[in-house]
Amino acid sequence: MSYTQCNGDHTIFYKHRGTFITIMAVYVDDIVITGDDAEEIKCLKENLGKAFEVNDLEPLRYFLGIEIAKSPKGIVLSQRKYVLDLLTETGMLGCRPCSTPIDKNHQISAQCGDSVNKETYRRLVGRLIYLCHTKPDIYYIVSVVSKYMHDPRTGHMEVVYRILRYLKGTPGKGLWFRKNWHLDLEGYCDADWASSKDDRGLPLDIVYLNLVSWRSKKQAVVARSTAEAEYRAMALSLCEMLWLKGLLKELRVLRNETMMLHCDNVAAINIANNSVQFDRTKHVEIDRFFIKKKLDSGILKLGYVKSHSQLADCFTKGLGPSENELSCNKKGMLDIFSLS
């Protein structure tokens, strides 16, 4: 069938025919076909039907626990059924919902009460991790409770149940991909420095690429300042953006070669733009030259964003009710099942 396996993601296969493209995403025995070449899509379905026993489910509405709703304004991805099934399974369907997944000034640490059943805790957290595909608003606290799977305590389990109470209030909230005419790469990076009670020296890298990719990862080295922590997060963000750029470029859907990365730390931006190396930045020399090279080539642009406009803020700490609602609105999260 002359399809090419994508180098950026080996589960994606594509075929170009003139200016048209057909894309096939494969996960075990589930396949999603998309593209703007109706003739090739029809031919692909026929060839797959001859080689395998397949069921054509027509327009995509449900895939691997993710519900897809389409309209002229865009596409919404949610996991409402998955959330309701989880609440029913845990006996939390009739619980009182809460407005935030975690307290704003939480003090979670390794020693939080007595030990609890590891199997139950791990299963619940595992289910919550899968929910993060369409619910970035719970990503931060789920990553926190994931750290204690080896030795869960009562305090950790209480946080897990609070997340479930939060989900009870917003079971259908998901990601809204608005219809637009550009595929510009734009990202936000942030870092949480010395806030963990268990290991204050290891900052948390935060990467957020608008509605496409987000992650938080503990840095492997101790940062001596918040600027250093932010700068290392910037380097990690650039790596993620370069991967995504390569993927879009291979599919020939990338229009703008220049990527925009937003950061709320002026010192980190100044270090990246300054060609002079100082003694205090010698130990981050590789990251510095990596970012500087991309800036000089025009591939990357750095922009300052104020802390209250930082979209990656919810990945670094707990937020209050109004802040959490504002953060969800900024990310374009929408509950199409809400009566309002």
C-alpha positions as CSV (number, residue, x, y, z in Angstrom):
1,M,0.0,0.0,0.0
2,S,3.1,2.2,-0.1
3,Y,2.7,3.7,3.4
4,T,5.7,5.2,5.2
5,Q,6.3,4.7,8.9
6,C,6.8,8.0,10.7
7,N,10.2,8.4,12.2
8,G,8.9,10.7,15.0
9,D,6.2,8.2,16.1
10,H,6.4,4.5,14.9
11,T,2.7,4.0,15.4
12,I,1.9,6.4,12.7
13,F,1.9,5.6,9.0
14,Y,1.3,8.1,6.2
15,K,1.0,8.5,2.4
16,H,1.3,11.6,0.3
17,R,-0.4,11.8,-3.1
18,G,0.3,15.1,-4.6
19,T,-0.9,17.8,-2.1
20,F,-3.1,15.3,-0.3
21,I,-2.2,13.2,2.7
22,T,-3.6,10.1,4.4
23,I,-2.6,9.2,8.0
24,M,-3.1,5.9,9.8
25,A,-2.5,5.6,13.6
26,V,-2.2,2.0,14.8
27,Y,-2.6,0.8,18.4
28,V,-2.5,-3.0,18.7
29,D,-5.7,-3.9,16.8
30,D,-7.3,-0.5,16.8
31,I,-6.7,1.8,13.8
32,V,-7.6,5.5,13.3
33,I,-7.6,6.8,9.7
34,T,-7.6,10.5,8.8
35,G,-6.6,12.8,6.1
36,D,-7.9,14.9,3.2
37,D,-7.6,12.3,0.5
38,A,-11.1,10.7,0.4
39,E,-10.2,8.4,-2.5
40,E,-7.1,7.0,-0.8
41,I,-9.0,6.5,2.5
42,K,-11.6,4.4,0.7
43,C,-8.9,2.4,-1.1
44,L,-7.1,1.8,2.2
45,K,-10.2,0.5,3.9
46,E,-10.8,-1.9,1.0
47,N,-7.2,-3.2,1.2
48,L,-7.3,-3.6,4.9
49,G,-10.6,-5.5,4.6
50,K,-9.1,-7.9,2.1
51,A,-6.1,-8.6,4.3
52,F,-7.7,-8.7,7.8
53,E,-11.1,-9.1,9.3
54,V,-12.0,-5.5,10.2
55,N,-15.1,-3.6,11.3
56,D,-15.5,-0.1,9.9
57,L,-17.0,2.1,12.7
58,E,-17.3,5.1,10.4
59,P,-16.8,8.6,12.0
60,L,-14.5,8.5,15.1
61,R,-16.5,8.8,18.3
62,Y,-14.8,6.6,20.9
63,F,-11.2,5.4,21.0
64,L,-9.4,3.7,23.8
65,G,-11.6,5.2,26.5
66,I,-11.5,8.7,24.9
67,E,-14.7,10.2,23.6
68,I,-14.5,12.4,20.5
69,A,-17.2,15.1,19.7
70,K,-16.9,17.1,16.5
71,S,-18.6,20.3,15.4
72,P,-17.9,23.1,12.8
73,K,-16.1,25.0,15.6
74,G,-13.6,22.2,16.5
75,I,-13.1,18.9,18.3
76,V,-13.6,18.0,21.9
77,L,-11.8,15.1,23.6
78,S,-13.1,13.9,26.9
79,Q,-13.3,10.7,29.1
80,R,-16.7,11.1,30.8
81,K,-17.6,7.4,30.6
82,Y,-14.2,6.5,32.0
83,V,-14.6,8.9,34.9
84,L,-18.2,7.7,35.8
85,D,-17.0,4.1,35.6
86,L,-14.2,4.9,38.0
87,L,-16.4,6.7,40.4
88,T,-18.9,3.8,40.4
89,E,-16.2,1.2,40.9
90,T,-14.8,3.1,43.9
91,G,-18.2,3.9,45.4
92,M,-17.7,7.6,45.0
93,L,-20.5,8.3,42.5
94,G,-22.7,9.8,45.2
95,C,-19.9,11.8,47.0
96,R,-19.9,15.6,47.4
97,P,-17.7,17.2,44.7
98,C,-15.0,19.7,45.5
99,S,-13.8,22.6,43.4
100,T,-10.0,21.8,43.3
101,P,-8.1,18.5,43.0
102,I,-5.7,19.6,45.9
103,D,-5.3,22.3,48.5
104,K,-3.4,25.3,47.4
105,N,-0.9,25.0,50.3
106,H,-0.7,21.2,50.6
107,Q,2.1,19.6,52.6
108,I,2.3,16.1,51.1
109,S,5.4,14.1,52.1
110,A,6.5,10.5,52.3
111,Q,5.5,10.1,55.9
112,C,1.8,10.9,55.9
113,G,0.1,8.5,58.2
114,D,-0.1,4.7,58.3
115,S,0.5,2.3,55.5
116,V,-2.4,1.3,53.2
117,N,-3.0,-1.5,50.7
118,K,-0.5,-1.1,47.9
119,E,-2.5,-2.9,45.3
120,T,-5.6,-0.7,45.7
121,Y,-3.5,2.5,45.8
122,R,-1.5,1.6,42.7
123,R,-4.7,0.6,40.8
124,L,-6.4,3.9,41.6
125,V,-3.4,6.0,40.7
126,G,-2.9,4.0,37.5
127,R,-6.5,4.8,36.5
128,L,-5.9,8.5,37.3
129,I,-2.7,8.6,35.2
130,Y,-4.7,7.5,32.1
131,L,-7.2,10.3,32.8
132,C,-4.4,12.9,32.4
133,H,-4.6,12.4,28.6
134,T,-7.7,14.7,28.5
135,K,-7.5,16.4,32.0
136,P,-4.3,18.4,32.4
137,D,-5.9,20.1,35.4
138,I,-5.2,17.0,37.5
139,Y,-1.8,16.2,36.0
140,Y,0.2,17.9,38.8
141,I,-1.4,16.2,41.8
142,V,-1.5,12.8,40.0
143,S,2.2,13.1,39.4
144,V,2.7,13.9,43.2
145,V,0.7,10.9,44.4
146,S,2.5,8.7,41.8
147,K,5.8,9.2,43.7
148,Y,4.5,7.2,46.7
149,M,3.4,4.0,45.0
150,H,6.2,2.1,46.7
151,D,5.0,3.0,50.2
152,P,1.5,4.6,50.1
153,R,0.1,6.1,53.4
154,T,-3.3,7.2,54.6
155,G,-2.5,10.8,53.7
156,H,-1.7,9.9,50.1
157,M,-4.9,7.9,49.8
158,E,-6.9,10.9,51.1
159,V,-5.5,13.0,48.3
160,V,-6.4,10.3,45.8
161,Y,-10.0,10.4,47.0
162,R,-10.0,14.2,46.9
163,I,-9.1,13.9,43.2
164,L,-12.1,11.6,42.7
165,R,-14.3,14.1,44.4
166,Y,-13.0,16.8,42.0
167,L,-13.7,14.5,39.0
168,K,-17.3,14.0,40.3
169,G,-17.9,17.8,39.7
170,T,-16.4,17.8,36.2
171,P,-16.7,14.3,34.7
172,G,-17.2,15.6,31.2
173,K,-14.7,18.3,31.0
174,G,-12.2,17.8,28.2
175,L,-9.9,19.4,25.7
176,W,-11.4,21.7,23.0
177,F,-9.3,21.9,19.9
178,R,-10.6,25.0,18.1
179,K,-10.7,25.1,14.4
180,N,-8.1,27.5,13.0
181,W,-5.8,27.9,10.0
182,H,-2.4,27.6,11.4
183,L,-0.1,25.0,13.0
184,D,2.3,27.3,14.8
185,L,4.3,25.6,17.6
186,E,4.0,27.5,20.8
187,G,5.0,26.3,24.3
188,Y,5.3,27.3,27.9
189,C,7.9,26.2,30.4
190,D,8.2,26.5,34.1
191,A,10.1,25.0,37.0
192,D,9.2,24.4,40.7
193,W,12.4,25.0,42.7
194,A,12.9,23.7,46.3
195,S,9.3,23.2,47.2
196,S,9.2,19.4,47.8
197,K,9.5,18.4,51.4
198,D,11.1,15.1,50.4
199,D,13.9,16.4,48.1
200,R,14.1,20.2,48.0
201,G,17.3,20.2,45.9
202,L,15.7,18.6,42.9
203,P,13.5,21.0,40.9
204,L,10.5,19.9,38.8
205,D,10.7,20.6,35.0
206,I,7.4,21.6,33.5
207,V,6.7,21.5,29.7
208,Y,3.4,22.6,28.2
209,L,2.8,22.7,24.5
210,N,-0.7,24.1,23.8
211,L,-3.2,21.2,24.1
212,V,-0.8,18.7,22.5
213,S,1.8,17.7,25.0
214,W,2.5,18.4,28.7
215,R,4.8,16.7,31.2
216,S,6.5,17.3,34.5
217,K,9.8,15.6,35.3
218,K,12.1,15.8,38.2
219,Q,15.5,17.2,37.3
220,A,18.4,14.8,37.7
221,V,20.7,17.4,39.2
222,V,20.5,19.8,42.1
223,A,19.8,23.4,40.9
224,R,21.5,26.2,42.9
225,S,19.0,28.9,42.0
226,T,15.5,29.3,40.5
227,A,17.0,30.8,37.3
228,E,19.1,27.6,36.8
229,A,16.0,25.4,37.4
230,E,14.0,27.5,34.9
231,Y,16.8,27.3,32.3
232,R,17.0,23.5,32.5
233,A,13.3,23.4,32.0
234,M,13.7,25.6,29.0
235,A,16.2,23.2,27.5
236,L,13.8,20.2,28.1
237,S,10.9,22.2,26.5
238,L,13.1,22.9,23.4
239,C,13.8,19.1,23.0
240,E,10.0,18.4,23.1
241,M,9.3,21.1,20.6
242,L,12.0,19.9,18.2
243,W,10.5,16.4,18.3
244,L,7.0,17.7,17.6
245,K,8.4,20.0,14.8
246,G,10.1,17.0,13.2
247,L,6.9,15.0,13.3
248,L,4.8,17.8,11.7
249,K,7.5,18.5,9.1
250,E,7.6,14.8,8.1
251,L,3.8,14.9,7.6
252,R,4.2,18.1,5.6
253,V,1.7,20.0,7.7
254,L,4.2,22.5,9.3
255,R,3.7,26.0,8.0
256,N,5.9,28.1,10.3
257,E,9.4,27.0,11.0
258,T,9.9,29.3,14.0
259,M,8.8,28.0,17.4
260,M,7.7,30.3,20.3
261,L,8.6,29.4,23.9
262,H,7.2,31.4,26.8
263,C,8.9,31.6,30.2
264,D,8.1,33.7,33.3
265,N,11.7,34.0,34.5
266,V,13.5,37.1,33.2
267,A,17.0,35.8,34.4
268,A,16.6,32.5,32.4
269,I,15.7,34.5,29.2
270,N,18.6,36.8,29.7
271,I,21.0,33.9,30.1
272,A,19.7,32.4,26.9
273,N,20.1,35.6,24.9
274,N,23.5,36.6,26.3
275,S,26.5,35.4,24.3
276,V,28.9,36.0,27.2
277,Q,29.5,33.1,29.5
278,F,29.7,33.9,33.2
279,D,31.2,31.8,36.0
280,R,27.7,31.1,37.5
281,T,26.5,29.5,34.2
282,K,29.5,27.4,33.5
283,H,27.9,24.2,34.9
284,V,24.9,24.6,32.5
285,E,27.2,25.2,29.6
286,I,25.7,22.4,27.3
287,D,22.1,23.6,27.8
288,R,23.2,27.2,27.3
289,F,24.9,26.5,23.9
290,F,22.0,24.2,22.9
291,I,19.4,26.9,23.3
292,K,21.7,29.7,22.0
293,K,22.3,27.8,18.8
294,K,18.6,27.5,18.1
295,L,18.0,31.1,18.9
296,D,20.8,32.3,16.5
297,S,19.4,30.1,13.7
298,G,15.9,31.6,14.0
299,I,14.3,28.2,14.9
300,L,13.4,29.4,18.4
301,K,12.0,32.6,19.9
302,L,11.8,33.3,23.6
303,G,9.0,35.4,25.0
304,Y,8.4,36.6,28.6
305,V,5.0,35.9,30.1
306,K,3.8,37.2,33.4
307,S,3.2,34.6,36.2
308,H,-0.6,35.1,36.2
309,S,-0.7,34.4,32.4
310,Q,1.6,31.3,32.7
311,L,-0.4,28.4,31.3
312,A,2.1,25.9,32.8
313,D,1.4,27.2,36.3
314,C,-1.1,24.5,37.2
315,F,1.6,21.9,36.6
316,T,3.8,23.3,39.4
317,K,1.5,23.7,42.4
318,G,-2.0,23.5,43.7
319,L,-4.4,26.3,42.8
320,G,-7.3,27.9,44.5
321,P,-10.9,27.5,43.2
322,S,-10.9,30.7,41.1
323,E,-7.3,30.2,39.9
324,N,-8.1,26.6,38.9
325,E,-11.2,27.7,36.9
326,L,-9.2,30.4,35.2
327,S,-6.4,28.0,34.3
328,C,-8.9,25.5,32.8
329,N,-10.5,28.3,30.7
330,K,-7.1,29.5,29.5
331,K,-6.2,26.0,28.3
332,G,-9.5,25.8,26.5
333,M,-11.0,23.0,28.6
334,L,-14.7,22.6,28.0
335,D,-17.6,20.5,29.4
336,I,-20.0,19.8,26.6
337,F,-22.2,17.8,28.9
338,S,-22.8,20.7,31.2
339,L,-26.3,22.1,31.2
340,S,-25.0,25.6,31.4
